[in-house]
Amino acid sequence: MTTAPEPKDSRDHFNIEEAQYEFYKRLARPDAATPDQRIFDSANSMFVFVASLGFARGARRPIKGRKRDMFRWANLDDINQTLLRSIAMADPDGGVDVLLDRGRIADIVEEYAAAGVDILKAEIGEDPARDRAVESLARLGLEAAPAKAD
């Protein structure tokens, strides 16, 4: 039995824009007293959502300004790691070879996440009320979903 080659880049973290950090903190507040005071369970779940949103909308842009080390690969479960790898592989700059380079995967999904935050901010505002934000997230998810064939 052969095993997959180890990725050549040892980069083990994901970055976000420093300017987007406060928005992440508002929507994914680990310090919230109760779960209903936050929209995402964690910053990494928000990152996966906005990267997926950016990808679904075909919106990708470089990180502007300073970068902030947000979380590590190890903080993601297998499903989210697979989702991010799939996004990178499906990107025109990706392909199957991207799976061998963790740094390229991170670069690609960070750019989709940066654009995804822009989309999310445009939809729910800078400091949304939780109920409105959850409703908007559901609508964004439905809009991004592929049409079902009859």
PAMI-689349 format. One record per residue (C-alpha): x, y, z. Coordinates in steps of 0.001 Angstrom, whole numbers. Example, Ala and Ser with C-alpha at 12.3 -4.5 7.8 and 13.67 -1.06 7.14 Angstrom:
BEGIN
[site [12300, -4500, 7800]] [site [13670, -1060, 7140]] 
This chain:
BEGIN
[site [0, 0, 0]] [site [1368, 3408, -940]] [site [752, 6569, 977]] [site [233, 10026, -415]] [site [3353, 12179, -478]] [site [3676, 14698, 2311]] [site [2827, 18267, 1190]] [site [6044, 20102, 316]] [site [5147, 23295, 2144]] [site [5163, 22994, 5906]] [site [2968, 26088, 6311]] [site [472, 25063, 8935]] [site [-1684, 28166, 9347]] [site [-4235, 30355, 7603]] [site [-4175, 34144, 7484]] [site [-6888, 36750, 7263]] [site [-6703, 40482, 6641]] [site [-5871, 42378, 9803]] [site [-8690, 44797, 8884]] [site [-11199, 41902, 8883]] [site [-10206, 40578, 12312]] [site [-12766, 42603, 14275]] [site [-15547, 41350, 11982]] [site [-14465, 37761, 12673]] [site [-14489, 38514, 16418]] [site [-18023, 39908, 16262]] [site [-19465, 36949, 14374]] [site [-17431, 34158, 15999]] [site [-17117, 35196, 19609]] [site [-15575, 32404, 21664]] [site [-16008, 34635, 24736]] [site [-19787, 34930, 24287]] [site [-21689, 34036, 27434]] [site [-24193, 31912, 25509]] [site [-24149, 30291, 22061]] [site [-27019, 32491, 20859]] [site [-24731, 35533, 21157]] [site [-22564, 34372, 18280]] [site [-23270, 33397, 14700]] [site [-20354, 31006, 14096]] [site [-18989, 28498, 16600]] [site [-15430, 29538, 15856]] [site [-13332, 31766, 13647]] [site [-12208, 28750, 11651]] [site [-15833, 27749, 10909]] [site [-16468, 31316, 9769]] [site [-13340, 31170, 7595]] [site [-14514, 27960, 5918]] [site [-17946, 29517, 5323]] [site [-16613, 32751, 3779]] [site [-14046, 30872, 1677]] [site [-16882, 28666, 366]] [site [-19053, 31727, -228]] [site [-16299, 33498, -2139]] [site [-15691, 30389, -4223]] [site [-19411, 29855, -4935]] [site [-19703, 33472, -6090]] [site [-16485, 33328, -8117]] [site [-15047, 36107, -5949]] [site [-11359, 35926, -5106]] [site [-8985, 38748, -4250]] [site [-5595, 39134, -2608]] [site [-5388, 39972, 1064]] [site [-4983, 43733, 1464]] [site [-2573, 45211, 3972]] [site [-1319, 43304, 6976]] [site [-2064, 39632, 7490]] [site [-3085, 38064, 10772]] [site [-2310, 34439, 11593]] [site [-5787, 33146, 12375]] [site [-5677, 29385, 12994]] [site [-3843, 26188, 12092]] [site [-4683, 23256, 9834]] [site [-4921, 21115, 12964]] [site [-7886, 23235, 14136]] [site [-9955, 22002, 11192]] [site [-11785, 18699, 11180]] [site [-11331, 16320, 8235]] [site [-14467, 17537, 6463]] [site [-13389, 21195, 6500]] [site [-9832, 20318, 5476]] [site [-11248, 18363, 2537]] [site [-13562, 21240, 1614]] [site [-10694, 23756, 1552]] [site [-8510, 21386, -449]] [site [-11386, 20906, -2914]] [site [-11801, 24663, -3343]] [site [-8080, 25035, -4050]] [site [-8117, 22098, -6456]] [site [-11143, 23460, -8368]] [site [-9616, 26930, -8683]] [site [-8034, 27765, -12076]] [site [-4679, 28240, -10275]] [site [-5090, 24943, -8450]] [site [-5558, 21535, -10016]] [site [-4541, 18212, -8563]] [site [-939, 19319, -8037]] [site [-2043, 21932, -5511]] [site [-2738, 19106, -3065]] [site [1014, 18643, -2683]] [site [1569, 22240, -1592]] [site [-155, 23324, 1593]] [site [1046, 26909, 1111]] [site [-679, 27184, -2279]] [site [-3874, 25723, -834]] [site [-3791, 28310, 1948]] [site [-3016, 31182, -452]] [site [-5967, 30283, -2686]] [site [-8551, 29786, 53]] [site [-7369, 32893, 1946]] [site [-8173, 34955, -1149]] [site [-11626, 33391, -1483]] [site [-12182, 34036, 2237]] [site [-11146, 37704, 1918]] [site [-13685, 38192, -876]] [site [-16257, 36124, 1027]] [site [-15992, 38478, 4007]] [site [-16663, 41393, 1643]] [site [-19812, 39624, 387]] [site [-20935, 38783, 3913]] [site [-20390, 42372, 5127]] [site [-22380, 43708, 2179]] [site [-25235, 41361, 3068]] [site [-25416, 41662, 6850]] [site [-23499, 44852, 7679]] [site [-20574, 45495, 9986]] [site [-22302, 44677, 13273]] [site [-25407, 42649, 12537]] [site [-28184, 41629, 14839]] [site [-27966, 37864, 15224]] [site [-31449, 37029, 13886]] [site [-30989, 39110, 10748]] [site [-27502, 37706, 10204]] [site [-28635, 34087, 10480]] [site [-31463, 34741, 8032]] [site [-29004, 36383, 5618]] [site [-26535, 33498, 5970]] [site [-29272, 31030, 5094]] [site [-30234, 33091, 2048]] [site [-26587, 33351, 937]] [site [-26218, 29585, 1283]] [site [-29324, 28950, -787]] [site [-28214, 31404, -3477]] [site [-24819, 29718, -3680]] [site [-26276, 26212, -3930]] [site [-26464, 24731, -7416]] [site [-29927, 24521, -8971]] [site [-31564, 21145, -8548]] [site [-32325, 19313, -11794]] [site [-35902, 18131, -12187]] 
